[in-house]
Protein backbone atom coordinates (compact mmCIF):
# COMPACT_ATOMS: atom_id res chain seq x y z
CA UNK A 1 0.00 0.00 0.00
CA UNK A 2 1.51 3.35 -1.03
CA UNK A 3 1.23 6.51 1.07
CA UNK A 4 -1.74 7.87 -0.93
CA UNK A 5 -3.67 4.65 -0.29
CA UNK A 6 -2.75 4.77 3.41
CA UNK A 7 -4.02 8.34 3.65
CA UNK A 8 -7.27 7.63 1.79
CA UNK A 9 -7.89 4.55 3.97
CA UNK A 10 -7.41 6.65 7.13
CA UNK A 11 -9.84 9.39 6.03
CA UNK A 12 -12.99 7.65 7.25
CA UNK A 13 -14.78 7.62 3.91
CA UNK A 14 -17.28 4.94 2.88
CA UNK A 15 -15.89 1.80 1.25
CA UNK A 16 -17.25 2.90 -2.13
CA UNK A 17 -15.62 6.33 -1.89
CA UNK A 18 -12.37 4.81 -0.69
CA UNK A 19 -12.27 2.35 -3.62
CA UNK A 20 -13.05 5.17 -6.06
CA UNK A 21 -10.35 7.49 -4.68
CA UNK A 22 -7.73 4.74 -4.57
CA UNK A 23 -8.56 3.94 -8.22
CA UNK A 24 -7.82 7.53 -9.31
CA UNK A 25 -4.42 9.04 -9.97
CA UNK A 26 -3.69 11.93 -7.57
CA UNK A 27 -1.00 14.50 -6.94
CA UNK A 28 -0.14 16.03 -3.57
CA UNK A 29 -2.44 19.02 -4.09
CA UNK A 30 -5.41 16.75 -4.73
CA UNK A 31 -4.43 14.72 -1.69
CA UNK A 32 -4.48 17.91 0.41
CA UNK A 33 -8.06 18.50 -0.80
CA UNK A 34 -9.00 14.93 0.10
CA UNK A 35 -7.47 15.24 3.57
CA UNK A 36 -9.08 18.62 4.25
CA UNK A 37 -12.47 17.31 3.13
CA UNK A 38 -12.29 14.19 5.29
CA UNK A 39 -14.57 13.90 8.33
CA UNK A 40 -11.64 14.00 10.76
CA UNK A 41 -10.46 16.26 13.56
CA UNK A 42 -7.84 18.90 12.79
CA UNK A 43 -5.27 16.89 14.72
CA UNK A 44 -5.97 13.77 12.64
CA UNK A 45 -5.82 15.80 9.41
CA UNK A 46 -2.47 17.23 10.47
CA UNK A 47 -1.11 13.69 11.01
CA UNK A 48 -2.22 12.72 7.50
CA UNK A 49 -0.53 15.83 6.06
CA UNK A 50 2.67 14.70 7.77
CA UNK A 51 2.31 11.29 6.13
CA UNK A 52 1.78 13.01 2.78
CA UNK A 53 4.84 15.23 3.16
CA UNK A 54 8.03 13.56 1.92
CA UNK A 55 11.36 15.23 1.16
CA UNK A 56 11.39 13.93 -2.42
CA UNK A 57 7.95 15.35 -3.23
CA UNK A 58 7.75 18.27 -5.68
CA UNK A 59 5.16 19.87 -3.40
CA UNK A 60 7.19 19.42 -0.18
CA UNK A 61 7.39 23.17 0.57
CA UNK A 62 3.67 23.73 0.00
CA UNK A 63 2.61 20.78 2.15
CA UNK A 64 5.04 21.94 4.85
CA UNK A 65 3.39 25.39 4.75
CA UNK A 66 -0.03 23.77 5.07
CA UNK A 67 1.20 21.86 8.15
CA UNK A 68 2.45 25.16 9.63
CA UNK A 69 -1.00 26.65 9.05
CA UNK A 70 -2.55 23.72 10.89
CA UNK A 71 -0.15 24.26 13.79
CA UNK A 72 -1.14 27.93 13.91
CA UNK A 73 -4.84 27.05 13.80
CA UNK A 74 -4.52 24.42 16.52
CA UNK A 75 -2.59 26.86 18.71
CA UNK A 76 -5.24 29.55 18.13
CA UNK A 77 -8.01 27.11 18.98
CA UNK A 78 -6.38 25.86 22.15
CA UNK A 79 -8.89 26.73 24.77
CA UNK A 80 -7.66 28.67 27.78
CA UNK A 81 -9.39 28.46 31.14
CA UNK A 82 -12.72 30.25 31.03
CA UNK A 83 -12.79 30.74 27.23
CA UNK A 84 -15.74 29.74 25.07
CA UNK A 85 -15.44 29.44 21.29
CA UNK A 86 -18.37 30.04 18.96
CA UNK A 87 -18.54 29.98 15.18
CA UNK A 88 -21.11 32.41 13.85
CA UNK A 89 -20.88 31.83 10.08
CA UNK A 90 -18.57 30.41 7.49
CA UNK A 91 -19.00 30.81 3.75
CA UNK A 92 -17.20 29.02 0.93
CA UNK A 93 -16.90 30.15 -2.66
CA UNK A 94 -16.70 27.48 -5.33
CA UNK A 95 -13.82 28.32 -7.61
CA UNK A 96 -11.03 26.74 -9.60
CA UNK A 97 -8.06 26.00 -7.33
CA UNK A 98 -4.54 26.75 -8.47
CA UNK A 99 -1.58 25.32 -6.61
CA UNK A 100 -1.02 28.43 -4.50
CA UNK A 101 -4.62 29.58 -4.09
CA UNK A 102 -5.54 26.23 -2.52
CA UNK A 103 -3.25 26.76 0.45
CA UNK A 104 -4.14 30.44 0.77
CA UNK A 105 -7.89 29.85 0.74
CA UNK A 106 -7.75 27.02 3.27
CA UNK A 107 -5.54 29.02 5.61
CA UNK A 108 -7.87 32.04 5.40
CA UNK A 109 -10.37 30.39 7.77
CA UNK A 110 -7.57 29.56 10.18
CA UNK A 111 -6.33 33.16 10.18
CA UNK A 112 -9.86 34.44 10.83
CA UNK A 113 -10.27 32.03 13.73
CA UNK A 114 -6.85 33.00 15.07
CA UNK A 115 -7.65 36.73 14.82
CA UNK A 116 -11.05 36.43 16.47
CA UNK A 117 -9.71 34.26 19.28
CA UNK A 118 -7.22 37.00 20.21
CA UNK A 119 -9.96 39.60 20.69
N, C-alpha and C positions, 0 to 999 in steps of 0.2 A: 504494500500500500504506500503510495507516494504521499508527500506532505499535503497536497491539495485534497486528496481523498480523506486523509486523517482529519483535516479541518472541516470538510463538508460533513463527515460522519459525526463530528462533535457539535455541530450546530443545532441539533435538536429538531431537524426538519422531519417531515413524514418520510416513510420509506420510498414512496413514489418520487417525491421531490429530490431526495438524496440520490436515487438511481439516475434521475434525469441530470442533475448537476454533475455527478461523477462522469456521466457519458459525454459531457460537453468539454471542449477545450477552453481553458481559462488562462488569463494572465494574472499577475499580482494585483492589478487595479480592480479587475472583476472579482477577485477573491476578497479584496477589502470590502466591496459592495455586499458580497454574500455574508461576510462576517458581521458587518454593521447591520444588516437586515435580519440576522438570526435572533430568535427569541431567547436571548441570553443576557445575563447581567453584564454590566460594563467590565467588571473584573474578569469574567470568563472570556469576553470578547478581546480584552487586552492580551490574555494568555494565547489566544488563537493568532493574534497579530504577531506575537513573538515567534510562534511556530512558523508562520508565513515568512518571516524576515530572515533571510540567509545572506551571508556576505557575498556570495556569487550572483545574487539576483540583480538584474538591471535596475529594479525599482527599490533597492535597499535603502537609499536615502529618504525616499518618500514614505516608505513603510515605517522607517525609524521616526520620522516626523509625526506620523499618525500616532505612534505609540507614545511619543512625548505629549501630544495633545490629550490622549487618554489619561496620562499621568496627571496633567494639569486639571482635567475635569474631575478625576477622582479626588484630588487634593481639595478642589473647590467644593466638592459635594460632601466632604468629610464633615459630619455633623459635630458641632461643638456642644457642650453642655447648655441646655436651655434653648437651642436653636430649633426652629421648625422650618422645613422647606415646603414650598408650594409651587406648583407649575400652573400658571394662569392660562397660557395659550401658546401653541407652537404651530407654525405654518410651514408647509413645504411647497416649493415650486418644482414642477416637473420640467426638466430641461435636459439638454444633451451634456453629458459629463466629459470634460477633457481631463487629461492626466492631472493637471494642477488644480483645476476647479473642484474636483472631487474632494481633495483633502481640505481645501479652503472652506467649502460649503459645509462639510461635516463638522469642522472645528468651529464654525460660526456659533452653533448651538452651545458648544462647550464654553466659548468665550462669554456668551450672554449669561449663561448660568454662573460662571465665575464672577462676572461683574455684578450681577444682582446679589450674589451671596455675600459680597463685601459690604454692601450697603445696608 
